[in-house]
Amino acid sequence: MAAVHFCETTVTDLLNTSLPVSYLVMKLKELGSEASIKCRRTRDLEQDGQVLGGYQLADRTSLFKKGDILVDAESWAAADKKKLEKLLTHELIHNFDDVRAELSPENCYHQACSEIRANRLSGDCSWDEELLRGNLSIFSIKQQGQRCVERRAALSLDLNPKCRGRAFRYIGSVWEQCYNDVAPFLRAPFG
């Protein structure tokens, strides 16, 4: 339970101090929605393939409802506050997209678009993250951000049985519109 408490304390701190997180929460409120962020133990989540957390596009159980952002408190404990900020930004972008456009878990184009936006706008594909993952070299800096967004979006789509094996087709179909959509921001907050 200490990990859950630590996670909840850090989430509360980020809600008050992180500009992208607090901005997204404010924009969700303007759309008539409240962010529901829940820190849980790993065994309670049963998240297939998810390391730190996820956004629920549909009701899963009586505990986890559509719109919940779930954070794996035990996995996150090994990460740092900046990683949690990026995770929350990523999942809040999914939340924003869902409230704005009513995303369907059955629609792989919806998911592709939201994954493109979340990976681009959350800082998941910043040069420092890519360097830590071993995906950045002096010879590949120019288009690395876009390649990262595409790669990470495809990994997420492949977790959905309805999209598996066709991720790049869905991503390619919506790429231009979704990559350039930075709403509700005026520009990508992490560069």
DOKE-781665 format. One record per residue (C-alpha): residue number from 1; x, y, z; chain. Coordinates in Angstrom, 2 decimals. Example, Ala and Ser with C-alpha at 12.3 -4.5 7.8 and 13.67 -1.06 7.14 Angstrom:
2
PT     n        xx        yy        zz   chain
PT     1     12.30     -4.50      7.80       A
PT     2     13.67     -1.06      7.14       A
***
This chain:
191
PT     n        xx        yy        zz   chain
PT     1      0.00      0.00      0.00       A
PT     2      2.99      2.32      0.45       A
PT     3      3.54      2.34     -3.33       A
PT     4     -0.10      3.31     -3.91       A
PT     5      0.10      6.13     -1.36       A
PT     6      3.38      7.39     -2.86       A
PT     7      1.84      7.27     -6.35       A
PT     8     -1.29      9.15     -5.24       A
PT     9      0.82     11.81     -3.50       A
PT    10      2.96     12.28     -6.62       A
PT    11     -0.12     12.42     -8.89       A
PT    12     -1.65     15.11     -6.66       A
PT    13      1.60     17.05     -6.79       A
PT    14      1.70     16.82    -10.61       A
PT    15     -1.93     17.91    -10.88       A
PT    16     -0.88     21.08     -9.06       A
PT    17      2.59     21.71    -10.51       A
PT    18      2.84     20.22    -14.01       A
PT    19      1.77     22.67    -16.71       A
PT    20      0.76     20.06    -19.32       A
PT    21     -1.06     17.88    -16.77       A
PT    22     -2.95     20.73    -15.11       A
PT    23     -3.74     22.29    -18.51       A
PT    24     -5.22     19.04    -19.82       A
PT    25     -7.30     18.61    -16.65       A
PT    26     -8.58     22.18    -17.07       A
PT    27     -9.46     21.54    -20.75       A
PT    28    -11.29     18.35    -19.79       A
PT    29    -13.34     20.33    -17.26       A
PT    30    -14.18     22.86    -19.98       A
PT    31    -15.57     19.92    -21.99       A
PT    32    -17.65     18.82    -18.99       A
PT    33    -15.44     15.93    -17.91       A
PT    34    -13.36     15.15    -14.84       A
PT    35    -10.06     13.29    -15.01       A
PT    36    -10.23     10.03    -13.03       A
PT    37     -6.68      8.95    -12.15       A
PT    38     -6.33      5.80    -10.05       A
PT    39     -3.10      4.43     -8.61       A
PT    40     -3.36      0.67     -8.16       A
PT    41     -1.22     -2.34     -7.31       A
PT    42      0.05     -4.40    -10.26       A
PT    43     -2.03     -7.46     -9.41       A
PT    44     -5.22     -5.38     -9.26       A
PT    45     -4.69     -3.97    -12.74       A
PT    46     -4.04     -7.12    -14.78       A
PT    47     -2.78     -4.85    -17.58       A
PT    48     -1.66     -7.01    -20.49       A
PT    49      1.52     -5.51    -21.90       A
PT    50      1.19     -2.20    -20.07       A
PT    51      4.09     -1.18    -17.92       A
PT    52      3.09      1.99    -16.11       A
PT    53     -0.58      2.57    -16.87       A
PT    54     -3.32      3.15    -19.39       A
PT    55     -6.54      4.88    -20.34       A
PT    56     -9.74      2.84    -20.28       A
PT    57    -11.72      3.22    -23.51       A
PT    58    -14.46      0.92    -22.18       A
PT    59    -15.73     -0.45    -18.87       A
PT    60    -13.58     -3.42    -17.81       A
PT    61    -14.81     -4.29    -14.34       A
PT    62    -16.88     -2.72    -11.62       A
PT    63    -13.64     -1.08    -10.41       A
PT    64    -12.33      0.20    -13.76       A
PT    65    -14.70      2.28    -15.84       A
PT    66    -14.53      3.98    -19.20       A
PT    67    -12.51      7.16    -18.77       A
PT    68    -10.34      5.94    -15.90       A
PT    69     -6.61      6.52    -16.09       A
PT    70     -4.90      3.64    -14.33       A
PT    71     -1.38      3.97    -12.98       A
PT    72      0.53      0.89    -11.88       A
PT    73      1.85      2.21     -8.56       A
PT    74      4.37     -0.58     -8.08       A
PT    75      5.90     -0.34    -11.56       A
PT    76      5.92      3.43    -11.38       A
PT    77      7.78      3.41     -8.04       A
PT    78     10.96      2.49     -9.95       A
PT    79     10.48      5.41    -12.36       A
PT    80     10.85      9.11    -11.63       A
PT    81      8.44     12.01    -11.36       A
PT    82      9.21     13.21    -14.91       A
PT    83      8.22      9.79    -16.31       A
PT    84      4.95      9.92    -14.38       A
PT    85      4.33     13.42    -15.75       A
PT    86      4.78     12.08    -19.30       A
PT    87      2.57      9.09    -18.54       A
PT    88     -0.22     11.29    -17.17       A
PT    89      0.10     13.69    -20.11       A
PT    90     -0.09     10.75    -22.53       A
PT    91     -3.16      9.24    -20.86       A
PT    92     -4.88     12.62    -20.41       A
PT    93     -4.51     13.21    -24.16       A
PT    94     -6.36      9.93    -24.73       A
PT    95     -8.95     11.16    -22.23       A
PT    96     -9.25     14.49    -24.06       A
PT    97     -9.56     12.74    -27.44       A
PT    98    -12.24     10.42    -26.07       A
PT    99    -14.30     13.27    -24.61       A
PT   100    -13.84     15.39    -27.73       A
PT   101    -14.53     12.69    -30.33       A
PT   102    -16.08      9.71    -28.47       A
PT   103    -13.40      7.18    -29.34       A
PT   104    -14.52      3.64    -29.99       A
PT   105    -12.32      0.74    -28.80       A
PT   106    -13.55     -1.08    -31.91       A
PT   107    -12.28      1.63    -34.27       A
PT   108     -8.59      1.20    -35.05       A
PT   109     -8.46      4.55    -36.88       A
PT   110     -9.62      6.30    -33.70       A
PT   111     -7.02      4.51    -31.64       A
PT   112     -4.28      5.20    -34.20       A
PT   113     -5.03      8.91    -34.15       A
PT   114     -5.10      9.13    -30.37       A
PT   115     -1.85      7.14    -30.07       A
PT   116     -0.12      9.39    -32.60       A
PT   117     -1.24     12.47    -30.68       A
PT   118     -0.44     11.05    -27.23       A
PT   119      3.03      9.90    -28.22       A
PT   120      3.83     13.20    -29.92       A
PT   121      2.40     15.56    -27.31       A
PT   122      3.42     13.77    -24.10       A
PT   123      7.18     13.85    -24.57       A
PT   124      7.32     10.06    -25.05       A
PT   125      9.38     10.65    -28.20       A
PT   126     11.66     13.44    -27.02       A
PT   127     15.31     13.04    -27.98       A
PT   128     16.31     12.29    -24.38       A
PT   129     13.74      9.47    -24.07       A
PT   130     14.88      8.02    -27.38       A
PT   131     18.53      8.27    -26.32       A
PT   132     17.74      6.32    -23.13       A
PT   133     15.96      3.65    -25.21       A
PT   134     18.95      3.35    -27.53       A
PT   135     16.97      4.57    -30.53       A
PT   136     18.91      7.75    -31.25       A
PT   137     22.12      8.16    -33.13       A
PT   138     23.91     11.10    -34.68       A
PT   139     22.89      9.75    -38.11       A
PT   140     19.14      9.53    -37.38       A
PT   141     18.24     12.68    -35.45       A
PT   142     16.34     14.50    -38.22       A
PT   143     13.23     12.30    -38.41       A
PT   144     13.66     10.41    -35.14       A
PT   145     10.68     12.05    -33.43       A
PT   146      8.28     11.03    -36.19       A
PT   147      9.72      7.51    -36.40       A
PT   148      9.33      7.17    -32.63       A
PT   149      5.70      8.34    -32.70       A
PT   150      4.92      5.88    -35.48       A
PT   151      6.74      3.00    -33.75       A
PT   152      5.15      3.58    -30.35       A
PT   153      1.67      4.08    -31.83       A
PT   154      2.07      0.76    -33.68       A
PT   155      3.09     -1.01    -30.46       A
PT   156     -0.07      0.25    -28.76       A
PT   157     -2.32     -0.68    -31.67       A
PT   158     -0.85     -4.18    -31.73       A
PT   159     -2.11     -4.66    -28.15       A
PT   160     -5.68     -4.35    -29.49       A
PT   161     -6.69     -7.67    -31.11       A
PT   162     -8.91     -5.76    -33.57       A
PT   163     -5.92     -3.74    -34.85       A
PT   164     -3.11     -6.29    -34.50       A
PT   165     -1.02     -6.81    -37.62       A
PT   166     -2.44     -3.80    -39.45       A
PT   167     -1.19     -0.99    -37.21       A
PT   168      0.94      0.77    -39.83       A
PT   169     -1.97      0.82    -42.27       A
PT   170     -4.21      2.57    -39.73       A
PT   171     -1.43      4.94    -38.70       A
PT   172     -0.63      5.85    -42.32       A
PT   173     -4.29      6.61    -43.03       A
PT   174     -4.60      9.19    -40.26       A
PT   175     -0.98     10.34    -39.88       A
PT   176     -1.06     13.81    -41.47       A
PT   177     -4.20     15.01    -39.71       A
PT   178     -3.43     13.51    -36.32       A
PT   179      0.29     14.29    -36.13       A
PT   180     -0.46     17.94    -36.84       A
PT   181     -3.36     18.14    -34.36       A
PT   182     -1.90     19.55    -31.14       A
PT   183     -5.24     20.39    -29.45       A
PT   184     -5.82     21.49    -26.81       A
PT   185     -2.28     22.89    -26.84       A
PT   186     -1.11     25.65    -29.17       A
PT   187      2.07     23.67    -29.85       A
PT   188      3.55     20.38    -28.66       A
PT   189      4.37     20.99    -24.96       A
PT   190      7.52     18.84    -24.88       A
PT   191      8.99     20.11    -28.15       A
***
